[in-house]
Amino acid sequence: MPSLKEQPTLNDFQQYVHALEEERGFTEQTVLMKCLLMGEEVGELFRAIRKQEHIKMDKNGTQVGAIDEELVDIFIYLCAIANRYDIDLEEAFRQKEIKNSQRRWE
């Protein structure tokens, strides 16, 4: 099993996810498959938030996960999708924030 170093960078997370996918046999999953799986995880996150915010839910529905776990699942899929397109998320983040800093927020 791959290991994640202490105080990892965003690139370290991407490399870790790549190694996990290789180990678990997920490298053949397409971007579309990853997007669909991530969408399911977003739904699970919303259910977890509904539970936390005490919004009525079907008591007989599926079990609700914890918010932190659902966020991590989404993050893993996000890294996997970025890896499929050879996107360095840290660099993309920095470049996008340069653009965002030039926008007018009202």
C-alpha positions, -999 to 999 in steps of 0.1 A, spaced: 0 0 0 14 34 -9 21 58 19 15 95 22 43 115 37 39 139 66 27 174 56 20 164 20 17 189 -8 -12 188 -32 11 171 -57 19 145 -31 -18 138 -28 -21 134 -66 8 110 -67 -7 90 -38 -41 87 -55 -23 76 -87 -5 49 -67 -37 38 -50 -55 35 -83 -27 13 -97 -28 -9 -66 -66 -12 -66 -69 -17 -104 -88 15 -111 -65 30 -137 -87 18 -166 -117 38 -153 -125 66 -177 -129 102 -168 -167 98 -173 -167 70 -148 -148 90 -123 -171 120 -128 -202 98 -122 -186 82 -91 -176 117 -78 -212 128 -84 -225 99 -62 -200 111 -35 -213 146 -37 -248 133 -31 -235 114 -1 -219 146 12 -252 165 8 -270 137 28 -243 140 56 -248 178 57 -286 173 58 -282 151 88 -258 175 105 -282 204 99 -312 183 112 -331 185 79 -357 158 78 -346 126 62 -361 92 54 -353 71 85 -353 39 64 -329 53 38 -293 44 33 -268 50 60 -254 85 61 -216 89 62 -196 116 80 -190 149 63 -152 146 66 -152 112 50 -174 122 21 -152 153 14 -122 130 13 -139 107 -12 -147 137 -34 -111 149 -31 -98 114 -42 -119 115 -73 -109 151 -80 -72 141 -78 -79 111 -101 -96 132 -127 -68 158 -126 -43 130 -130 -61 117 -161 -56 151 -178 -21 156 -164 -33 187 -145 -11 199 -116 -39 210 -92 -16 232 -71 -4 251 -102 -40 253 -116 -52 266 -82 -25 293 -82 -33 304 -118 -71 304 -111 -66 325 -80 -46 351 -101 -76 353 -124 -100 354 -94 -81 382 -78 -87 404 -108 -124 399 -107 -148 424 -90 -167 407 -63 -198 426 -52 
